[in-house]
Amino acid sequence: MSEPKPPTPTPGDTYKGWLFKWTNYIKGYQRRWFVLSNGLLSYYRTQAEMGHTCRGTINLATANIAVEDSCNFVISNGGAQTYHLKASSEVERQRWITALELAKAKAVRMQAESDDSGDDCPAVPPTSGQGGGCRNLEIQSTLRTLGSKVEDLNTCNDLIVKHGSALQRSLSELEGIRVGADMGEKMRQVTERATLFRITSNAMINACRDFLSLAQNHGKRWQKALQVERDQRIRLEETLEQLAKQHNHLERAFRGATVLPSSFSNPTLGSKGGVPGKGDASDEDDDNEFFDAMEDPAEFITVPADPKYHRRSGSNNSGISSETGIDDQSFDELSLASNPESPQPLELEPVRQRRTRIPDKPNYYLNLWSIMKNCIGKELSKIPMPVNFNEPLSMLQRLSEDLEYYELLDKAAKCQSSLEQMCYVAAFTISSYSTTVHRTGKPFNPLLGETFELDRLRDCGYRSLCEQVSHHPPAAAHHAVSEKGWTLRQEITLASKFRGKYLSIMPLGSIQCLFDKSNNHYSWKKVTTTVHNIIVGKLWIDQSGEIDVVNHKTGDRCHLKFAPYSYFSRDVPRKVTGVVTDKDGKAHYVLSGTWDEKMEFSRVMQSSKGENGTEGKQRTVYQTLKAKEIWRKNPLPEGAENMYFFSSLALTLNDPEEGVAPTDSRRRPDQRLMEDGRWDEANAEKQRLEEKQRTVRREREREAVKASSPEEAVTEDSINDSPLKTDAVETGTEANEVSDETDTEDSPPHTPVASPYGLSLAPYQMEGNEGPYGAQVKSTHPDNYQAMWFEKLDDPVSGETLHVYKGGYWEAKDQGSWDVCPDIF
């Protein structure tokens, strides 16, 4: 028998009904009875419990309501309480959302009216008509009180004028009188009039004090009421906009029209400032429920600067005003015409239309026993892992995704001040982590010599090249150059530690950014990536640690702090803070925001030492101007949850292109088969590539041995050909000869997860690490592989050693000559 249809919520009604509430990973969603009344949402196991046992209550006045999908929504009050709820249908979910929004608006209004006490309104929640009448009566009463106080002030003013004049006359008469009998009488009159003047003056002072106090109290309440009305208006505008979009969508569906592609619909979603980060991230709160990291106290706090700085900021502070124009408008609107250094082409070549979708991810069932039963007695490095844990991108392509927000470097290249430029470089550093929130699929580890080019010269003015330059330890080099006057280069390898419940990945290597116009040379390193719920539960990724972005030319520095997630923290999740200082340590800018949503920056006008923090450390107080948004995450394309949560840029990375090198990741067969949904064929092709790379590596080592010592080569050949080769020798040679997947993909099922740089998060088996039974793994002979397009150099500016692009790739592409490229696929 179907349940009765719940009534449509109206203002002032108590709303009740069944919802499914997330409990834990064992029980999942459980059916609960929810009651919404007087701005409080309570729930019970059954309707019978309403009289005696309430299982939980959340106050909507301070709660945040977020919609996840057609049936799910989340209610949270800042971290202390979070309800993940699911309705039986989309219509039922919309009824609850409407009721919750109405109740929240009323609760916020009631809280504002009850502040500072003295309200004439009753404590019970009035209806909309009663509430409006109550507010009108309160305002009229307040105006009458203020009017009576003004009348008292006028009366006191008249008395002061009257008694002051009389006192002045008496003093004048006193000066002209001679000492005699009338002297005592005149002195008595002066004393009386002086006393009256003093009494009147005191009354005037008291009346002024009462009026000022009354005006201040009611002024605060009116300001709060005005703010509540503004917030309610904003919510209504957003609701109307959402309803208009739904109406438009339904109208198109009714007429049988096709829905516009994401390239047309995404700008409208982002133009209103819709925040994708927090709404998308809220579905991970259930997985974060039992992670109890300690909260790290903030090192500094910011307060609004003195108004005098705001008045001067538009004219005197030329540094910040020069950049505000770029902040407040789209960078695309500046065009080539605004840059006199850019040549004006007579004819613009058409920009290539790139794909906006890939085949949906298949929902293949994975039988872990079918994998594990074939692994009994084998070494960890020899366990072949299927592509079910992967995403159809190479680590080199994931590394190229750092350029998704290249506009930040374009803006930095135009900055006149190195300190402002530092803000944009720091924002670019943070933006590279924005794609890791939902991307828990592991990218394909590149084969040695594999490359990936990203040529966006016509679209965006830059092009980049990545190459796998080393296999033990695995390392990838990246070089990007832009027509706007900046160069980015980086070399990344990883070290990891398995902690039982989570996996910590420490990136090794450096990233450098150079600007042609100013010759500024920046360098920084990556923070630690932590993958939680390795054994049980839903995987989720957190970034934590500190980054120092250093300008080696000027000595400027930006210290960024990525706060680790804590269930007990009152701060927003994934918070990032930073301070930009000059070579003398003086702070000039403050950055704040989250690495998965947006960042803001504000200019520091004055700094001082504040009170001690929770650990006794003295925190710095910065007086800043109004914060401006410097970066915001692009919304994910429509249907991203079915396409591995790829961004718009990631969808285009594996799109086949003509003229690329034969070693390009786009030509990798197992990766292409996985993207097409042919996973069984992809697994077979993956094992073929692994075995091929093992063979090539053994041959390369054998030739290196022959070149160094012929006698040693004979011994090595006899050992390799002998059937009595021991496990220790196998560990020393073949275990380190594992191909692209064996270092990382050939590991237990939960470990292959992607890092923000595309590298696998599983522990690498490299020289110096422990192999099976605790033995030290060490390769028998060094690998003398030389990269094709990069060479290892010492950077004289930063003092670091890294692979630097030596040239020749783009020239070879123009000529169509790829003779130097090996056959790795």
N, C-alpha and C positions, 0 to 999 in steps of 0.2 A: 504494500500500500504506500503510495507516495505521500511525502510529508506536505503539510500545508504551505502554500507559497508565502514567504515573509512579506510584510507590508513595505511599501516604498517609504524610506526614511523621510521624516519631516522635522523641522526645527522643534526641539523640545521633547520629541518622543524618545522613549526607551527602546533601543533596538536589540533584538535577541536573535540567536540562530546558531546552527552548527557550523563549525569550521574544523579543518584539519591542521593541527599544530605539530611542528617538528619537535621531537623529544630528544632522541639520540640516534647514534648510528645503528644500534641493535634493533630498536623498535620503529625508527623512522617517523612518519607522520601518524598521529593518533587523533581520533575524533573527539572534540571537546565542545562544550556548550559555552558560548560567549555572550556576555551581557554588556551593553554600552549604555551608561547612565551617568548623568551629571559630570561629563567630561572624564569619566573613568571607564576603562575597558577591563573587565574581569572575566575569568573563565573557570569552569567547573568540569568535572569529569562527566557528570550527568545533571539533568535538570533537578533531580531530587536533592543534590548537594547545595542548592542555592540557599537553603535556610540555615546551613550550619558550617560548611567547609568551602572556602574560597581558595583556589589553587594558585592564584596570582592576579595582580592588578597593576596596570600601568596608567600613569597620568598623561593624558593627551596634550595638556598645555605645553609640555616641554618635549613632546615626542615628535619623531620624524617618520612620515609615512612614505614608503617607496614601493612602486609597482615593479615587479620583476618580469612577469609574462602574463599570459592570458588568464591564469587562475591564481598565481602566487603573488603575495605582497608581504612586505616586512614593516614592522613597527618597532622603533628603537628610540630610547630616550637618552642617547649619548654614551652608551656602553654598559650601563648598569643592568638594563633589561633589554632584551631583543626577542621579539616574537616573529618566527617564520611561519606564515599562515598560508593555507591553500583552500580556496573555495571549490565548490562542486562544479561550477561553470563560470564562464566569463561574465554573464549577466549578474550572477550572485556576487562575484567579486566586485563589480561596479557598484552594486547596492551598498556593500560594506564600505567601499572607499568613499562614496558620497556621504554616508552616515558619519564616518570617522572625520572627514574634513569639516562637516558642519559642527560636530561636537568639539573638534579642536579649536575652531574659530571662536565658538562661544566660551570655551575654557580660557583661551588667551584673553578675551575681552573681560571676563569676570575677574581674572587675576590682576589685570591692569586697573580695574575699577576698585578693587579691594586694597591695593597698595596704599601705604601712608595713612590708613584708617580714616575715620571720619566720614565714611560713605553714608549717604541717605538711602541707598538701595538695600533691599533685603538680601540676606545671604543665600536664599534659595535661588536657583537659576530661573530668571523670568523668561516669558515668551518674548518674541521679537518686538511685539507692540508694547508690552510692559517695559521692556528694557529701554526702548526709545523714550517713553514717557518719563521713566525714572531719571534718565540722563538729562532730559529737558528741565525737570523739577530741580535737579541738583545744580544745573548751571544757573537757573533763575535765583535759587537760594544763595549761591555764591556771589552772584552779581549784586543782590540786595545787601549782603554782608560787606562787600567791598565798597558799595555806595555809602553805607552808613559810616564806614571808617573814613572815607573821604570827607563826609560832612563834619566828622569830629576834627579832622585836620584843619578844615576851613575855620571852624569855631575857635580852635586853639590859636590859629594864625591871627584872627581878629583880636582876641584877648591879648596876645603878645604885643600887637601894634598899639592897642589902647594903653596897656599898663606901661609899655616902654616909653610912650610919649609923656604920660604923667610923671614917670620917674625922671625923665629928662628935664621937665619943667621944674620939678622940685630941686634938682641939682643946680639948675640955673639960679633959682631964687636963693638957694643956700649960699652961693658964691657972693651975692650982692648984699646980704644981710650983715649988720654989725653985731658984735658980741653984746648981748644984752638979754632981756627977759624973753624975747621971742625966739632965741636960739634953741631952747629945749623943745618948743613946739614944732619948729621946722625939722629938727632932727628926728622927731617921732614920726612925722609924715613921710620923710624920706625912707625911714626903716620899714614902715608899713608897705609903701609902694614897691620897695625892693623885694620884700617877702612875696607880695602878689606876683611880681614878675618871675621870681624863681619858681613859684608853684606852677604858674602857667607854662613856663619853659619845660618843667619836668613832665607836665601833662602832654605837651607837644612831642617830647621825645618818646614817651610811652606809646602815644598814638602812632607815631612813625614806625616804631618797632613792631607793633601789632600788625600794621598794614603790610610791612615788608615781609614778615613771617607768613602772613596769610597769602600774599601774592606768590611767594616762593613755593609754598606747599601746593597750592592749586596749579601753579605753573608746571611743576613736575608731573602732576597727574594728567594735565592736559597734553603735555608732550608725549607721555606714554599712550594716552588714548589716540593721539594723532598717529603715532607710530603703528599702533595696532590697526587703525583704519588703512594706513598705507600698505601694511603687509597683507591685509585681507584683500585689498584692491589688486595687488600683484598676483595673489593666488587665484582670484577670480579671472584676471586676464589670462593667466596660464591655462585655467580650466576651459575658458572660452576658446582659446586657441586650439587646445587638444580636441574639444568637441567639433570645432570647425574642420580640423583635419580628418577626424573620424567621419564626419558628414560627407566631406568631399570624397573620401575613400569609398564609402558605401554607395555614394551616387555613381561613381565610376564603375564599381562592381555591378550595380544594378543595370547600368547601360551596356555592360559587356565590354567596357574599354579595358585595355591592358594597363597595368600599373607601371608608372615611370621607373626607369632603372635608378640604381642607387646614386649614380653620378649626378642626377637631377634632384633627387629627394634629399640627399644629405645636407646641401647648403641650407635648406630651409630648416632642417632640424638644428643645425648649429647656430643659425643666425639669432635665435632667441636666447642663446646661452644655455641650452639644455645640457646638463652635466651628465656625461655617460659614466664617469668614473665611479662615483659613489653608488649610483643605482645598480651598476653591474657588479660592483664589488660586494654588495651587501649579501649576495647569495653565498658568500664564503664565511659569513659570521658563524654559521652552524658548525663549520669545521674548525673555527678558531676557538671554540667554546672552552676548551680545557688547556689552552696554552698559557702558562702562567709565568711569562717573562717579567722581570722586575722593571718597573718604570724608571727611566733615566730622567732626572730633573733637567729643566731647560737651563742653558748656560747664560741666556740673556732674555730680556723682555723689551718690548717696544711700546711706546706711548706716543700719542699725537704731539707734534711739535707745536711750539708757541705760534699763535696766529701771525706774528710779525714775519715769520719765515714764509708763510703761505703768501703773504702780500708781496714779498720780494722774489718769490720763486719764478714768477713769470718773466721778470726783467733782468734781475741781477744774476740769477743762477743759469747762465747760458748753457752750462753743461747738461743739465737735466732737460731744459726746454728744447734743446736741439734734438732730443730723442723722443720727446713725448709725441710729436707729430707722427713718428713712425709707429708708436704704440697704438695710437687712437684710430688708425686707419689700416686697411688691409695693405700688406706689402705689395700685392699684385697691382694695386692702384697707382703705385709710384711709377711703374712702367720704365721702359728704357729711356723715355724722354726726360725723366727727372734726373738721370745720371748723365752729365755732359761727357763723361769719359767713355760711354758706350757708343759704338757706331750705330747709325740708323740704317738698317737694311732696307733696300728698295722693295724687295719682294720677300714676304714671309713664306717659308716652306710650311706646308700643312703638317701639324703635329700628329704623330701616329696615335690612332685610337687603340688603347690598351684594354685588355679584358677586365671585366668587373665581377666575374664569377669563375669558379672552378667546380668540377664535379663534387657533389655532396659526399661527405664522409660515409662510407658504408658502415652499417651496424653489424659487423661480423662478430660472432660468438668466439671467444678465445678460451680454449681448454688448456689451463695451465698444466694439467697432468700430462697432456700430450707433449709438452715441452720438457717438463722435469724428468719424465721417465727415460728420456733419451740422454739425460745429463748425468746419470748415476755413474760414478767412477771417473768422470772427466774433470779436467782442470776448469777453473772458472773462466779462463780466457778462451777456452775452446767451446763454450756453450753458445750455439747460434741463437740469437734473439730474433723473433719475427718482426716484420714492419708494423705490426699492430700497435706498437708503442711509439711509432714515429709520426712525424708530419712530413708531407711531401716537399720539404725544402732542405737544402744543404746548410751546414754550419756557415759556409762562406756567404750564402744568401742571408742568413740571419744576421751575420756581421754587417752586411750592407744595409740592413734595415735601420742602422743607426742614423742613416741619412734621411729618414722620413721627414724630419723637421730641419731640413737644410736651410730654410728661410732664416732661422736664428743666426746662422753663420753669415748669411748674406747681410742681415741687419748689422751684425757685429763689424763686418768689413767697412760699413759706412760710418761707424762711430768716430767722432773726433777725439773723445776722451778714452784713454785706456781703461779707466775704471768702469765706464759704461760698457765698454766692449767686454770686460770681464763678466758682467752680469749676463750677457747673452751667451757667452761661452759656457758659463755655469748652467744656464737653463738648457743648453744643448746637451750637456753632460747628463742632466737629470732625465731629459726626454727619451734617452735611449732605453730606459727601463719601463716605459709606459706600455710596451707590448707584452710584458711578461705576466700580467695579472691572470689571464686565462690560458696562456699558451703553455700547457703542461705536456704537450707532445714533444718527443725528442727529435731533433733534426738529424739527418744523415751525416755521419762523420765523413769528411772529404778523403778521397784517396790522395796519396802523395803525388804532388804535381797537378792536382785538380785546381781549376781556376774558375772565377766568375766575374764577368764584367757587367757593370750597370751604367749604360750610356744614356744619360738624360741631358745631353748637351743642348738639344733643341728645346726640350720641354722645360728644364729647370736650370740650365747653364752649368751643369757639372757632370763628371763621369768618374767612375771608380773601378778599381781592379783589386780582386782578392786572389790569393794563392796559398795553398797548403805547402808551407816551406819546410816543415819537419814532421816526422812521424813519431819519433821517440826523443823527447816528449812531443806530443801533438801541438803544433803551433801554426797559426794562420797569420799572414801579413795582409794589410789593407792599405791602399793608397787612393785618395780622392782629391781631385783638383777642380776648381770652379773658375768660371770666367769672371765672377764677382770679386776675385782677389784673395782667395783663401785655399789652403791645402791642409788636408787631414790625413794623418798616417798613424797606424797602430799595429801592434803585434801582440796577440793574446794567446796565452796558454793557461792551464788551470791546475790547481792542486785542490784535493777534496779530502774530507774526513767524514766518515760515517759515525754518527752519534747514537744510533739505535732508533730513536723516534724520528730523527731528522738528519739531513745531509747538508753539510756546510761546504760551499765551493768558494775557494779563494782565488780570484783571477790574478795571474802573474803577467807582467808586461806593462807597457806604457802606451798612452795615447797622446799624440802631439798635434797641435793646430798652429799653422803659421799664416800670417796675414802679410800680403805683399806690400801694401801701401805704408803701413806703420812699422813693418819688420818685427812686430810683436810675436813672440814665440811662447806658446802655452803648452803645458804638459800636465797630465793627471793620471791617476790609476782608478781601477774599478773597486766597488765595495763588495762585501761578502754577500753571496746569494744563499739563502737557506730554503731547502725543500722540506716541507713538513708532511707528516702522515705517510712516511715511506712504507711502513708495514701495514697499517690498517687505516682506512678512512680515505677521504677525498684529498688528492694532492693539492697543495696550495703553496705559493712562493712568496717569500718576504725578502726585502733588501735591507741590510743594516750595515752600519759602519760609518766611516768618515772619509771624505775626499778633500784633498788640497789641490786646487787648480792654481798653478803658479805661472806668472808672466816673467820669464827669465830676463827680459830686457829691462823692465821697469822695477821689478821686485814686488809688484802687486800680487795679492794672494786672496783667494776665496776659499774659506773653510766651510764645507758642506757637511751636515750631519743627517744621516738617514736613521730615524728612530725605529728600533725594532718593535714589532707588534706586541702589545701586552693587553691581555683581557681586562686588567684592572686599571689601565690608563684612561684618563679623561680626555686625552688628546684625540684628534682624528686619526684613523689608521693611515699608515704609509706616509707619515709626516716627514718633511724635509725642511731644514732651516739652514741659513748660510749668512755669512758676513763677508763683505768685500772690504779689504784693508789695503792701504798703500805700503810702501817699503818701510815706513816708520811705525806701522801698526795702527794707524788712525783709521777708524771705520768710516766708510763713505756710503755704503749701500747695505740694506738688509733684504734677504730673500726668504720667502716662506711659501709653503704650499704642500702638495702631495705629489709623489712621483708617478701616480697613475691618473692624475686629473689635470692639475694646472699649477703654475707657479706665479707668484707676484713679487715685485721688487719695489722698494721705497728708499728715498734718499735720506740719509742720516744728517740731521741738523746739529745735534748736540748729544753727547754721551756722558754718562756719569755712573759711578759705582752705587749700586742699590743695596738692598738688604741681603743677608745671607740666605742661601737656599737650604734645601732639606739636608744636604750633606755638609753644611758649613761653608760652602764655597760662595764667595761674594759674586753676585750676578751683576752684569752690566745693563744699565737702562739706556736705551737709545730713543731719542726724540726724533721722529721721522715725519716726512710729508705723507700725504695720502698715497696708499699703495696702488700700483698699476699692474695690470696683468701683462706678463711677459711671454707666457706660453700656456697653451691649453691643448689637451689631447684631442686628436681628431676622432669623431664618432666612428664606430665600426660600421662596415657596410651592412646592408640588409641581409639577413640570413647568415651572419657570420658564425653563429653557433653550429651550423651545419658544414662550415668550411674551415674547421680547425681554429676558429676565432682569428682568422687572418685579417690584417688591416688592408686598406685599399692598395697600399704599396706592396704588401706581401703577396696579394693575389696576382700581381704582374711579374713577380720575380722569376717564376718558372715558365713563363710564356715563351714558347719557342721563337727564336730569332735567327735570321739568316746572317751568315758571315762571322759568327762567333767562333772562338777557338775550338778545336776538337776535344780539348780537355775541359770545356765549360760545363758547369753543373747542370745546365739545361739538357745536355746530351746524355746524362747519366740514365741508363735504362731502368734500373730498379726503382729509382725515384719517379720516373715518368710512369711506370706501370702502377705504382702505388697511387699516384694522383688520379689515374684513370679508373681506379677501383679494382684493379686486377691484382689483388694482394698475394694470392698463391703464386702467380708468376713472378711477382716482385720478390718474394722470399727466395725462390729458386735463383733468380738473377743476382740477388744480393750475395748468396753463398758462392756463386761463380766468381764474382768480383773479388771477394775475400781471398779465395784460393789463388786467383791470378796475382794479387798483390803479394801474397806470401812467396810465390814462385819468383817473382821479380826481385823481391828483397833478398832472397837466398842467393840468387844469381849475382846481384850487385855486391853482396858481401864476399862471395867466393872470388869475384874478380879483384876486389880490394885486397884480399889475402894474397892472391897470386902476384899482384903488383908489389906488395911489400916484402914477401918472403916465399920463394918457391917451395922450400921444405915444409913450411907451415901449411901451405896449400895442400900438399899431399896428405898430411896428417888430417886436415879438416875434411878432405874428400873421403878419406877412409872412414872417418867417424860418421859422416853423414850417410854413407852408403852401407854401414854395418847394421845388421839387424839387432845387434846388442847395444845400440845406443840407449843410454840410461835416461831416466826421467830428469836427472839433474841437467844433462846436456840439452834435453828437449826444452826444459824450462829456460835455460840460458839462451837458446837460439830461437826456436820457433815461437816460444811464448812471447818473445819480443818482436817476432815477425808478423804479429797479428795485423790484419788489414784494418781498414777504416772502421769497421764495426766491431772488431774483436776487442779493441781496447776499452770500448764503452758499451756497445750494444750487446756484447757477449757477457752479460752479467745478469743477476737476478731480476725478476720481472719488474719490481717496483723501482729499481734504480735508474733506468734510462729515462731521464727527464731533461728537458731543455733548460739551459741557462739563458740569461738575456743576450748572451753573445753567440748563441747557437751551439756552443760546445756541449758535449754530453756531460752530465753531472756525475756519472759513475766514476769511482776511483780508477785512475789510470795506472797501468802496470808499467812503470818506467824504471830506468836505471837507478838503483839505490833503494827502491821500494821492496817491501817484503813480498815474496811469492808464496806458493803453497808450503805449508809446514813451517813458515817463518823464515825460510831461506831468502837471502838477498838475491834479487833478480839483477843480473848484469849481462849485457850483451857480450858475446864472445868477441866480436869485431865491431869497430865503429862504422856507422853508416856515413859514407862520404857524399851523400846526395847534395847536389847544388841546385838551388832554385833557378827557375827559368827567367823570371822577370824581376826578381828582387835580389839584393846582395846585402850581406850583414856588415854594418858600419857602426863606428862609434860616433855618436852625436856630440860635437864639441860644445854645444850650448847647454844641453841638459845633462851631459856626461853619461848617457845611457847607451847601451848597445841594442840595436834592433835592425830588422830587415827593412831596407829602404828601396823604393822602386828605382830601378836603374834605366828604365826606358826601353823602347822597342816594341811594345805590345801594339799600340795603336797604329804604328807605322806598318807592322806586319799585317794588321787587319785591313788597312787601306790597300795593301798590295795583294792580299789574299794568300800570303805565304806563311804556312804553319809548319815548316820543316822541323823546327826545333821542338815541337810538341810531341811527347811520347804517346803511345797508344795505351791508355790506361783503362778504357772501357771495353 
